[in-house]
Amino acid sequence: MIKEARTDHPILDIIAKRWSPRAFAPREVEDALLLSVLEAARWAPSSRNEQPWRFIVGRKGKDETYSKLLPCLTEANQRWAQAAPVLILAVAKRTHTPSGRPNHWAWHDVGLSVATLLLQTVALGLYGHPMAGFDAARAVEAFGIPEDFEPVLAIALGYLGDPESLPQDLRAGETRPRERRPLSQTVFGERWGEPPAWVNP
C-alpha cells in the first residue's frame, strides 16, 4: 500500500513516499539493508559534528535486545509494533565531548539522524514508524544506559504489511490519507502568524 503525500509543491519522491505504518510483514530485514539504514543515520549533520546519537537495535527472533525493547513501549504501541522485525531505541548524549558542557542541540541532532534513517528505509523498500510512546526509565534500567545519555524515541522498522493484520480499531488509520498543515500556517515573514506574500500568492 502506497500512501504518497499529496503535495502543493514538488518534493523528492523519497520524501513523498515516507509514512509511518503500523502493519509490518513477518519478513526479516536483511543484514545489508539494516546496516545501510544505520549508515545513513551515521552521516546526518550535527552541531560541532558531535554526533550525539546512539542506537540500541533489536531483531525479532535473533537476540534478547528485541525482547527487552518491546516491553519498554506503551501497551498501545506494543499491540502493533510486536509484528515489526526490528525495534530501535534512539538515545541522545546530553553533553559535548570533551568539554562536558550541556549539548542543547542533542535532541535536534538525534532527530536529524532519525530523519535520514527513515528516508533510507524508504529508498530500500522498508518503512519505519517512530514512537514517542515508551518508558524511558525502563529502557535506562533494562540496558544500563549511562546518566549522560537520554532515550529520545523508539522506531519500529520492517517491510510493509497487510492492514488486515492489525487490530480492528487500527485499520482505518492505516488507510487514511496523509495530511499536513499548509505552508501558510507554518512559514511566517515580518510578523508572527503572517506568511510572506510568496508563500500564498
Beta strands, then each sheet from edge to edge (+ up, - down):
strand 1: 53-59
strand 2: 86-93
strand 3: 127-131
strand 4: 149-158
sheet 1: 1+ 2- 4+ 3-
end
